[in-house]
Amino acid sequence: MRRPGLVLPLGLSLACLGACGQAQPGTGADAGSGSTASGGAGGTPKLEVPSDGGAGSGDGTGGTQVTTVMGDCARTTVTASDTSIAEPADIIFLVDTSSSMLDEIGFVQANLNAFSERLGESGVDTRVIMIAETIPADVPEDMRDTVAGVCVDPPLGSGSCPEDTLLPHYVHIERRVGGADALDVLMSTKDAWIEHMRPGTLTAIVAVSDADAAYPQSIIYGDPPRWEDIDFMSEQFFNGFAVSHRELLEPWTLNGVFAFSECEYSEGAGVLYTRLVEMTGGVAGDLCEQDFEPIFENLAASVLEHAVTLACEWELPTPEAGQTFSTELVQVTRTFADGATEGLIQVPSEAECLPGGWYFDDPTNPSRVLACPETCDALQSNVEGALDVVFGCDVVAGCAASGAGTLAEGPGVDVCTWPMPEAEAAGTVVDQDSLNVRYVTQTGFGVLLGRVADASACTSVDRGFYYDDPEQPTSIVACPSTCDTLQATEPMKVEALFGCKTKDAVVR
């Protein structure tokens, strides 16, 4: 069972493209100056309409120009934070301190700090419990590598042998672990280490030995001896480990560094360890390869996979001053830890979810992006990736708003009929087919309304508007349900956007 834990940051970069409340360059011969918003709630909003050689005389000296401006997208990158749940992890190391293990003991000591730091950087509150023989106090520091014992340096341990325990993150329980008795030692020392275990944590056991274990070790001397009965031994340990302290020890995995086959560095393959790793979903590294760094990296990745849960909800940032993110022009891409990418698909709501889909928490007043359940399941397999959310015209090919006029502005916007904007320059008009209406939420997100033919068509659409006179409009009118939404949302302003083909309202 997953339990609420630490909220930690993961990267979520967002970019504003086009339609961001900033001037956009046109593409016509005289469009280099772009266009700007003017006008306001106190009068008829004006739009500067740059000429691009559209209908009319085209020379700016006479006639009427109807101009639809297409422009390149402006891009501004901002950062939001992701919510992930990280459970703490209690990790018990059992290190064989037989004389044949000198090199391997050195490998453990050399990699343990980097291992714990990686988990900590990912938000996992890690506690390491070391069960192993220690290095006596009278052994000089430059001679430690000649003694079969464990002493962990700062920052995880104190580095002062034999008392290298450094609470709360590192505990050293001194006990000799031999070639075949690691699991027996773990069970016989339970009273000493159980007091350091924390409820609600992931428990990971890591056995490091050049010999396979026998459990219980007494079977070696039994009649008949059962030390080759792997099924018996694995079931005995699996069923007995957590039974007396389930609230502290579950879920748990057994992991290890042991020989996968007979080799010059081992006394034989770790057959029992292999079975327990498989039974508990742990990871293992081959001691015969004598390369512990990738083994500890894999172990850290395994702990993160079990301990960190991606919440699949991404908080959206407040746009910078002068910017408005458009909820219509959104592209979401998942980038995995290995650099691979996958485009996700926007759906209207959770009820319409599909694999690879995402949706806004509230399409009328968004504050976060949510992954669909099946998408979330897929993302859980790689919590170290990132999610890129791009707002702008990359989604609607060739469309970049070139100007905006304010229809209503200020706290508590509740006017649902707005004057039709006019072109600011003489000799030009606003093209109704490239005019959109949007409202801007308190968090800076622009939500486009869709056009319907007349008031009678409002009953079958969400977020709609119409013109009071389709032929010669003087006002823009919000549908009744849209007006209710505006009053409930309390947007900062309502705008007319010029430059993109008018959006039709979505029929329910």
Residue pairs with C-beta under 8 A, 6 or more apart in sequence:
2 85
2 87
2 309
3 87
3 200
4 85
5 85
5 86
5 87
5 88
5 200
6 85
6 86
6 123
6 124
6 125
7 83
7 84
7 85
8 84
8 86
8 122
8 123
9 81
9 82
10 81
10 82
10 84
10 310
10 383
10 384
10 386
11 79
11 82
11 386
11 387
12 79
12 80
12 81
12 82
12 314
12 315
12 386
12 387
12 388
12 389
13 77
13 78
13 79
13 80
13 386
13 388
13 389
14 77
14 78
14 79
14 80
14 316
14 317
14 325
14 388
14 389
14 390
14 391
15 75
15 76
15 77
15 78
15 388
15 389
15 390
15 391
15 392
16 74
16 75
16 76
16 78
16 319
16 323
16 325
16 391
16 392
17 73
17 74
17 75
17 329
17 390
17 391
17 392
17 393
17 394
17 400
18 24
18 71
18 73
18 74
18 326
18 329
18 392
18 393
18 399
18 400
18 401
19 324
19 326
19 329
19 391
19 392
19 393
19 400
19 401
19 446
19 497
19 500
20 74
20 76
20 319
20 323
20 324
20 325
20 326
20 391
20 392
21 37
21 319
21 322
21 323
21 324
21 404
21 440
21 446
22 74
22 76
22 322
22 323
23 34
23 35
23 36
23 402
23 403
24 34
24 35
24 69
24 71
24 72
24 73
24 74
24 400
24 401
24 402
24 403
24 499
25 31
25 32
25 34
25 71
25 72
26 32
26 33
26 34
26 35
26 50
26 52
26 69
26 70
26 71
26 402
27 52
27 69
27 70
27 71
27 72
28 50
28 51
28 52
28 53
28 54
28 67
28 69
29 51
29 52
29 53
30 50
30 51
30 52
30 60
31 50
31 51
31 52
31 69
31 71
31 402
33 50
34 50
34 71
34 402
35 47
35 48
35 49
35 50
35 69
35 402
35 403
35 498
35 499
36 48
36 403
37 47
37 403
37 404
37 405
37 406
37 495
38 45
38 46
38 47
38 48
38 405
38 424
39 45
39 46
39 47
39 405
39 406
39 421
39 424
40 406
40 409
41 406
41 407
41 408
41 409
41 410
41 415
43 419
44 419
44 420
44 421
44 422
45 405
45 406
45 407
45 419
45 421
45 422
45 496
46 405
46 421
46 422
46 423
46 424
47 403
47 404
47 405
47 421
47 422
47 423
47 424
47 430
47 496
47 498
48 403
48 423
48 424
48 425
49 65
49 67
49 69
49 403
49 423
49 424
49 425
49 428
49 429
49 430
49 498
50 67
50 69
50 402
51 58
51 60
51 65
51 67
51 428
52 67
52 68
52 69
54 65
54 66
54 67
54 68
55 64
55 65
55 66
56 63
56 64
56 65
56 66
56 427
56 428
57 63
57 65
58 65
60 427
61 427
62 427
63 427
64 427
64 428
64 429
65 427
65 428
65 429
66 428
66 429
66 431
67 428
67 431
68 431
68 433
68 434
68 499
68 501
69 400
69 402
69 403
69 434
69 498
69 499
70 398
70 399
70 400
70 402
70 499
71 400
71 402
71 499
72 400
73 392
73 393
73 394
73 400
75 392
76 320
76 323
78 317
78 319
78 320
79 317
80 314
80 315
80 316
80 317
80 389
81 315
82 310
82 311
82 313
82 314
82 315
82 387
83 311
83 313
83 314
83 315
84 123
84 308
84 309
84 310
84 311
84 383
85 308
85 309
85 311
86 122
86 123
86 124
86 125
86 307
86 308
86 309
87 124
87 200
87 201
87 202
87 306
87 307
87 308
87 309
88 124
88 125
88 126
88 127
88 198
88 200
88 201
88 202
88 307
89 119
89 124
89 125
89 126
89 127
89 201
89 202
89 203
89 204
89 303
89 306
89 307
90 127
90 129
90 196
90 197
90 198
90 201
90 202
90 203
90 204
91 126
91 127
91 128
91 129
91 203
91 204
91 205
91 206
91 303
92 129
92 131
92 186
92 193
92 203
92 204
92 205
92 206
93 108
93 112
93 128
93 129
93 130
93 131
93 132
93 206
93 208
94 131
94 132
94 177
94 182
94 183
94 185
94 186
94 205
94 206
94 207
94 208
94 209
95 101
95 105
95 108
95 130
95 131
95 132
95 150
95 177
95 208
95 209
96 104
96 177
96 178
96 179
96 182
96 207
96 208
96 209
96 210
96 211
97 105
97 132
97 133
97 148
97 149
97 150
97 176
97 177
98 148
98 178
98 179
98 209
98 210
98 211
99 148
100 210
100 267
101 148
101 208
101 209
101 210
102 145
102 146
102 148
103 265
103 290
104 208
104 210
104 257
104 287
104 292
105 148
105 149
105 150
106 145
107 290
107 292
108 150
108 208
108 292
109 150
109 151
109 152
109 153
110 292
111 292
111 293
111 295
111 296
112 128
112 152
112 156
112 157
112 296
113 152
113 153
113 154
113 155
113 156
114 296
115 296
115 299
115 300
116 126
116 128
116 156
116 169
116 170
117 155
118 297
118 300
119 126
119 300
119 303
119 304
119 307
120 126
122 304
122 308
122 384
123 308
124 303
124 304
124 307
124 308
126 169
126 303
127 168
127 169
127 170
127 171
127 196
127 198
127 201
128 156
128 169
128 170
128 171
129 171
129 173
129 193
129 196
129 197
130 150
130 152
130 170
130 171
130 172
130 173
131 173
131 175
131 177
131 185
131 186
131 189
131 193
132 149
132 150
132 172
132 174
132 175
132 176
132 177
133 148
133 149
133 150
133 174
133 175
133 176
133 177
134 149
134 150
134 151
134 161
134 162
134 164
134 172
134 174
135 144
135 147
135 149
135 150
135 151
135 161
135 162
136 147
136 149
136 161
136 162
137 161
137 162
139 147
139 161
144 151
144 161
149 161
149 162
150 172
151 157
151 159
151 161
151 162
151 164
152 158
152 159
152 164
152 170
152 172
153 159
154 166
156 166
156 169
156 170
157 164
157 165
157 166
157 170
157 172
158 164
158 165
158 166
162 172
162 174
163 172
164 170
164 172
165 171
165 172
171 193
171 196
173 189
173 192
173 193
175 185
175 189
175 192
176 185
177 185
177 209
178 185
179 209
179 210
179 211
179 267
180 211
180 212
180 213
180 214
180 217
180 220
181 213
181 214
181 217
182 207
182 209
182 213
183 207
183 213
183 214
183 215
183 237
183 272
184 213
184 214
184 215
184 216
184 217
186 205
186 241
187 240
187 241
190 244
190 245
194 245
194 248
197 203
197 245
197 248
197 249
198 248
199 247
199 248
201 248
202 251
202 252
202 253
202 303
202 306
202 307
203 242
203 248
203 249
203 250
203 251
203 252
203 253
204 252
204 253
204 255
204 282
204 299
204 302
204 303
204 306
205 252
205 253
205 254
205 255
205 282
206 255
206 256
206 257
206 299
207 213
207 254
207 255
207 256
207 257
207 258
207 273
208 256
208 257
208 258
208 287
209 256
209 257
209 258
209 270
209 273
209 287
210 258
210 259
210 265
210 266
210 267
210 287
211 258
211 266
211 267
211 268
211 270
212 258
212 267
212 268
212 269
212 270
212 271
212 272
212 273
213 233
213 270
213 272
213 273
214 220
214 227
214 233
214 272
215 233
215 236
215 237
215 272
216 233
216 236
219 225
219 226
219 227
219 229
219 232
219 233
220 227
226 232
226 233
227 233
230 271
230 272
230 275
231 275
233 272
234 272
234 275
234 276
234 279
237 276
238 276
238 279
238 280
241 249
241 252
242 249
242 250
242 252
251 306
252 280
253 277
253 280
253 281
253 282
253 283
253 302
253 306
254 273
254 276
254 277
254 279
254 280
254 282
255 277
255 282
255 283
255 284
255 299
255 302
256 270
256 273
256 277
256 282
256 284
256 285
257 284
257 285
257 286
257 287
257 292
257 295
258 266
258 269
258 270
258 273
258 274
258 284
258 286
258 287
259 265
259 266
259 267
259 268
259 269
259 270
259 286
259 287
259 288
260 269
260 270
260 274
260 284
260 286
260 287
260 288
261 269
261 288
262 268
262 269
263 288
264 288
265 287
265 288
265 290
266 287
266 288
270 284
270 287
273 284
274 284
276 282
277 283
277 284
281 306
282 302
283 298
283 299
283 301
283 302
285 292
285 294
285 295
285 298
285 299
304 383
304 384
305 381
305 383
308 383
309 380
309 383
310 376
310 379
310 380
310 383
312 370
312 371
312 375
312 376
312 379
313 361
313 368
313 369
313 370
313 371
314 368
314 369
314 370
314 387
314 389
315 367
315 368
316 325
316 366
316 367
316 368
316 369
316 389
316 443
316 445
318 443
318 444
319 325
319 444
319 445
323 444
324 438
324 440
324 444
324 445
324 446
324 495
325 391
325 444
325 445
325 446
326 391
326 392
326 438
326 445
326 446
326 448
327 360
327 363
327 366
327 391
327 445
327 446
327 447
327 448
328 395
328 396
328 447
328 448
328 503
329 391
329 392
329 393
329 394
329 395
329 396
329 399
330 346
330 389
330 390
330 391
330 395
331 343
331 389
331 390
331 394
331 395
332 343
332 344
332 346
332 358
332 369
332 387
332 388
332 389
332 390
333 341
333 342
333 343
333 344
333 387
333 388
333 389
333 390
334 341
334 342
334 343
334 344
334 379
334 385
334 386
334 387
334 388
335 341
335 385
335 386
335 387
335 388
336 342
336 382
336 385
337 382
337 384
337 385
342 356
343 356
344 356
344 357
344 358
344 371
344 375
345 354
345 356
345 357
345 358
346 357
346 358
346 359
347 353
347 354
347 357
347 358
347 359
347 372
348 359
348 363
349 359
349 363
350 359
350 370
350 372
350 373
352 359
353 359
353 372
353 373
353 374
353 375
354 372
354 374
355 372
355 374
355 375
355 378
356 372
356 374
356 375
356 378
357 371
357 372
357 374
357 375
358 369
358 370
358 371
358 372
358 375
359 369
359 370
359 372
360 366
360 368
360 369
360 370
361 367
361 368
361 369
361 370
363 447
364 447
364 463
364 485
364 489
365 441
365 442
365 443
365 445
365 447
365 489
366 441
366 443
366 445
366 447
367 443
369 387
369 389
371 379
379 385
392 400
393 399
393 400
396 500
399 499
399 500
399 501
400 499
400 500
401 436
401 497
401 498
401 499
401 500
402 498
402 499
403 497
403 498
403 499
404 495
404 496
404 497
404 498
405 421
405 495
405 496
405 498
406 493
406 494
406 495
407 418
407 419
407 421
407 437
407 476
407 493
407 494
407 495
407 496
408 415
408 418
408 493
408 494
409 492
409 493
409 494
410 492
410 493
411 490
411 492
412 490
413 439
413 486
413 490
413 491
413 492
413 493
413 494
414 486
414 487
415 494
416 477
416 478
416 482
416 483
416 486
416 487
417 468
417 475
417 476
417 477
417 478
418 437
418 475
418 476
418 477
418 494
418 496
419 474
419 475
419 476
420 430
420 467
420 473
420 474
420 475
420 476
421 430
421 435
421 496
421 498
422 430
423 429
423 430
430 498
431 498
432 467
432 473
432 502
433 501
433 502
434 498
434 499
434 500
434 501
434 502
435 496
435 497
435 498
435 502
436 448
436 449
436 496
436 497
436 500
436 502
436 503
437 448
437 449
437 451
437 465
437 476
437 494
437 495
437 496
437 497
438 446
438 447
438 448
438 449
438 494
438 495
438 497
439 446
439 447
439 449
439 486
439 489
439 491
439 493
439 494
439 495
440 446
440 447
440 491
440 492
440 493
440 494
440 495
441 447
441 489
441 491
441 492
442 489
442 490
442 491
442 492
444 492
446 495
447 463
448 463
448 497
448 503
449 463
449 464
449 465
449 478
449 482
449 503
449 505
450 461
450 463
450 464
450 465
450 503
450 504
450 505
450 506
451 464
451 465
451 466
451 467
451 502
451 503
451 504
451 505
452 458
452 461
452 464
452 465
452 466
452 479
452 504
452 505
453 466
453 470
454 466
454 470
455 466
455 477
455 479
457 464
457 466
457 505
458 464
458 466
458 479
458 480
458 481
458 482
460 507
460 508
461 479
461 505
461 506
461 507
461 508
462 481
462 482
462 505
462 506
462 508
463 479
463 482
463 485
463 505
463 506
464 478
464 479
464 481
464 482
464 505
465 476
465 477
465 478
465 479
465 482
465 505
466 476
466 477
466 479
467 473
467 475
467 476
467 477
468 474
468 475
468 476
468 477
476 496
478 486
479 505
486 494
